Amino acid sequence: MNARTGLLLRTWGVLTALTLATMLLGKAGHGAIPGAIPGIAGAAAVMAITMVKGRQILVHYVGLHGPGNRWRPVLIGYLLVLGLAILGAYAAGLLR
């Protein structure tokens, strides 16, 4: 196994662990786990984990690593704007 394959496998493992974390937080947000982070704080935690996952996918699997890549900041910025819009819509729904 070469270094690039090892990096991709480690990244895949991290992504899998983060997916399990978002599943647990999502379940906790619906009252399935007592004493969990409720409401907007739980949704913000899920969204933060999701953004970390999105960045990892962009950098390691889409191939946006390395210097001089102009697409990386554009797509990561898009990911951030989209995540904040989703979180804002969720928060607006809670305030009703």
trRosetta pair geometry for C-beta under 8 A, 3 or more apart (Angstrom, degrees):
i j d omega theta_ij theta_ji phi_ij phi_ji
1 5 4.8 -122 -167 88 88 129
1 6 5.7 107 137 -58 116 87
1 9 7.8 -18 -169 -5 142 143
2 5 5.2 96 56 11 70 102
2 6 7.1 -131 102 -5 37 92
3 6 5.6 -57 -150 37 34 114
3 7 6.3 36 153 -22 67 104
4 7 5.7 -51 -149 34 32 112
4 8 6.5 30 153 -16 64 105
5 8 5.8 -55 -148 38 32 110
5 9 6.3 31 154 -18 66 107
6 9 5.8 -56 -146 37 30 110
6 10 6.3 29 156 -17 65 105
7 10 5.9 -55 -148 38 30 109
7 11 6.2 31 153 -19 64 107
7 60 6.9 -150 139 -140 102 117
8 11 5.5 -53 -145 38 32 113
8 12 6.3 37 153 -23 64 104
8 60 6.3 158 -107 167 67 114
8 61 7.4 99 -134 -86 100 76
9 12 5.5 -49 -147 34 33 114
9 13 6.5 36 152 -20 63 102
10 13 5.6 -52 -151 34 34 114
10 14 6.5 34 151 -17 66 103
11 14 5.7 -53 -149 37 34 111
11 15 6.3 34 152 -19 66 106
11 56 5.7 171 -161 178 105 113
11 60 4.6 -151 -135 134 170 172
11 61 7.5 -168 120 -44 143 91
12 15 5.6 -54 -146 38 31 112
12 16 6.3 34 153 -21 64 105
13 16 5.7 -52 -148 34 31 112
13 17 6.5 30 154 -16 64 105
14 17 5.7 -55 -149 37 32 110
14 18 6.3 30 153 -17 66 107
14 56 6.7 -145 97 -139 122 162
15 18 5.7 -55 -145 39 31 111
15 19 6.3 38 153 -25 64 103
15 53 5.7 98 -132 -137 84 94
15 56 6.0 -161 -76 100 100 142
15 57 7.2 83 -107 -64 138 88
16 19 5.6 -50 -150 31 31 115
16 20 6.7 31 152 -16 63 102
17 20 5.8 -53 -153 35 34 111
17 21 6.5 36 148 -20 65 105
18 21 5.4 -50 -147 35 37 115
18 22 6.4 35 154 -18 67 101
18 49 5.2 176 -167 -177 100 104
18 52 6.5 -141 -134 90 151 113
18 53 5.1 -175 111 -73 144 107
19 22 5.9 -54 -148 36 31 107
19 23 6.4 35 151 -21 63 105
19 53 7.2 93 -63 -110 73 147
20 23 5.5 -52 -149 34 34 115
20 24 6.5 32 154 -17 65 104
21 24 5.9 -55 -150 37 31 109
21 25 6.3 27 155 -14 66 108
21 49 5.7 -148 99 -139 118 156
22 25 5.6 -54 -141 42 34 109
22 26 6.0 38 157 -22 66 107
22 46 5.2 94 -141 -142 88 83
22 49 5.0 -165 -71 97 98 137
22 50 6.3 83 -106 -63 146 84
22 53 7.9 -49 -29 -22 140 144
23 26 5.8 -55 -146 37 27 112
23 27 6.4 27 155 -17 62 107
24 27 5.8 -55 -147 38 30 110
24 28 6.2 32 152 -22 64 107
24 33 7.2 32 -175 -29 79 156
25 28 5.4 -53 -145 36 32 114
25 29 6.4 39 154 -26 64 103
25 36 7.5 169 -135 -178 51 126
25 37 7.0 -15 -145 53 93 112
25 42 5.7 174 180 -166 94 89
25 45 5.5 -137 -151 102 150 116
25 46 4.9 -172 106 -74 130 91
25 49 7.3 147 21 12 150 146
26 29 5.7 -50 -151 29 31 114
26 30 7.1 19 154 -9 61 104
26 46 5.9 85 -67 -109 80 142
27 30 6.1 -66 -158 39 34 104
27 32 4.4 -62 171 58 88 136
27 33 6.0 77 114 -16 95 106
28 31 7.9 77 -180 -49 35 11
28 32 6.5 -93 -86 59 29 81
28 33 4.1 -45 -105 49 80 119
28 36 3.0 -137 -171 172 117 163
28 37 6.4 58 123 42 131 66
28 38 8.0 -120 140 -79 86 51
28 42 6.2 -149 96 -137 102 136
29 36 7.0 -101 -55 116 40 127
29 37 7.3 -24 -81 90 77 73
29 38 6.6 123 -133 -136 59 45
29 39 7.5 179 -144 -21 92 17
29 42 4.1 169 -89 126 102 145
29 43 6.6 92 -125 -60 149 70
29 46 7.3 -47 -30 -30 144 136
31 34 7.9 24 -169 -84 61 54
33 36 4.4 72 91 -40 104 131
36 42 6.7 59 139 -100 99 131
37 41 4.9 -109 180 107 111 107
37 42 4.1 157 107 -77 93 85
37 45 6.1 68 88 2 155 145
38 41 7.0 54 70 48 43 100
38 42 5.8 -53 -162 -13 7 127
39 42 6.2 116 58 22 33 99
39 43 7.0 -66 145 -1 38 103
39 94 6.2 93 -151 -142 95 152
40 43 5.4 -55 -142 42 36 112
40 44 6.0 41 156 -24 68 104
40 87 7.9 85 -155 -173 86 92
40 90 7.2 148 -113 115 74 105
40 91 5.3 49 -113 -104 121 92
40 94 6.2 -129 -58 39 96 165
41 44 5.7 -51 -146 35 29 113
41 45 6.5 32 152 -21 62 104
42 45 5.6 -52 -150 33 33 113
42 46 6.5 32 152 -16 65 104
43 46 5.7 -52 -148 37 34 112
43 47 6.2 32 153 -18 66 108
43 87 6.2 146 134 -131 108 81
43 90 5.0 -164 -174 128 157 153
43 91 7.5 -167 82 -61 146 74
44 47 5.7 -55 -143 40 31 110
44 48 6.2 36 155 -23 65 105
44 87 6.2 67 -96 -142 67 132
45 48 5.8 -51 -146 33 29 112
45 49 6.6 27 155 -15 62 105
46 49 5.9 -57 -152 38 30 109
46 50 6.2 31 151 -21 65 109
47 50 5.4 -53 -145 37 33 115
47 51 6.4 35 155 -21 66 102
47 83 5.1 131 -177 -172 106 102
47 86 6.6 174 -114 87 123 111
47 87 4.9 -25 -59 -71 172 114
48 51 5.8 -53 -149 34 30 110
48 52 6.6 32 151 -18 63 103
49 52 5.7 -52 -152 34 34 112
49 53 6.4 36 150 -19 65 105
50 53 5.5 -53 -150 36 33 114
50 54 6.3 36 151 -21 65 105
50 83 6.6 168 90 -117 110 116
51 54 5.5 -49 -145 35 34 114
51 55 6.4 36 155 -19 65 103
51 79 6.0 130 -138 145 82 109
51 80 6.6 61 -140 -95 132 60
51 83 4.9 -9 -74 -76 111 166
52 55 5.9 -54 -150 36 30 111
52 56 6.5 32 152 -20 63 106
53 56 5.7 -56 -150 35 31 112
53 57 6.4 30 154 -18 65 105
54 57 5.8 -55 -150 36 31 111
54 58 6.3 31 154 -18 65 106
54 79 4.7 168 127 -148 143 138
54 83 7.8 -148 18 -57 151 123
55 58 5.7 -55 -147 37 32 111
55 59 6.1 20 161 -11 68 111
55 76 5.9 46 -110 -121 93 104
55 79 6.8 178 -64 95 72 162
56 59 6.1 -61 -141 43 26 103
56 60 5.7 -12 175 13 66 118
56 61 7.9 51 132 -1 67 98
57 60 6.9 -69 -124 52 18 86
57 61 5.0 -36 -159 37 61 121
57 62 6.5 62 142 -17 70 99
58 61 7.6 -8 -45 52 8 79
58 62 5.0 -28 -145 32 43 131
58 64 5.1 -24 158 33 83 134
58 72 6.8 129 145 -131 119 72
58 75 5.5 172 -138 115 140 130
58 76 6.4 -169 84 -71 163 80
58 79 7.2 -110 -33 -39 144 147
59 62 7.4 40 -6 48 11 90
59 64 5.5 -81 -106 70 43 87
59 65 5.0 72 -174 -69 81 88
59 72 7.1 54 -94 -131 77 115
60 63 8.0 -1 158 -73 16 37
60 65 6.9 44 -84 -39 44 124
62 75 7.9 -97 97 127 162 169
64 69 5.3 156 -166 149 70 151
64 71 5.7 -112 -123 90 117 101
64 72 4.2 149 163 -86 118 90
64 75 6.7 -120 -91 47 168 138
65 69 7.3 114 94 -4 10 154
65 72 7.8 97 -82 -91 26 139
66 69 5.6 97 77 -31 82 116
69 72 4.6 70 106 -13 112 112
70 73 7.2 -55 -167 35 45 97
70 74 6.9 38 146 -13 69 116
71 74 5.5 -69 -154 44 41 113
71 75 5.7 28 159 -14 80 113
72 75 6.3 -63 -141 42 23 101
72 76 6.0 16 164 -12 64 113
73 76 5.8 -57 -136 44 30 107
73 77 5.9 37 160 -23 65 109
74 77 5.8 -58 -151 36 24 112
74 78 6.5 26 151 -20 61 106
75 78 5.4 -47 -146 34 35 115
75 79 6.4 41 152 -22 64 102
76 79 5.4 -48 -149 34 35 116
76 80 6.5 38 150 -20 64 103
77 80 5.6 -53 -149 35 33 113
77 81 6.3 31 154 -17 66 105
78 81 5.8 -54 -145 38 31 109
78 82 6.1 30 156 -18 65 109
79 82 5.9 -56 -145 39 27 111
79 83 6.2 27 156 -19 63 109
80 83 5.8 -56 -145 37 27 110
80 84 6.3 23 158 -14 64 108
81 84 5.9 -58 -146 40 28 107
81 85 6.2 30 154 -21 64 108
82 85 5.7 -55 -147 35 30 112
82 86 6.4 28 155 -17 64 105
83 86 5.8 -54 -149 36 30 109
83 87 6.3 27 154 -15 65 108
84 87 5.6 -54 -143 41 33 111
84 88 6.1 38 154 -23 66 106
85 88 5.6 -52 -144 36 29 114
85 89 6.4 31 155 -19 63 104
86 89 5.8 -53 -149 35 31 111
86 90 6.5 32 151 -19 63 105
87 90 5.6 -52 -149 36 33 113
87 91 6.3 33 153 -19 66 105
88 91 5.7 -53 -144 37 31 110
88 92 6.2 34 155 -21 65 105
89 92 5.7 -51 -145 35 31 113
89 93 6.5 34 153 -20 62 105
90 93 5.7 -58 -155 35 31 113
90 94 6.7 30 150 -19 65 104
91 94 5.6 -54 -151 34 35 112
91 95 6.6 33 152 -22 66 106
92 95 5.8 -56 -149 33 33 111
92 96 7.3 48 152 -37 60 93
93 96 6.1 -38 -161 5 36 115
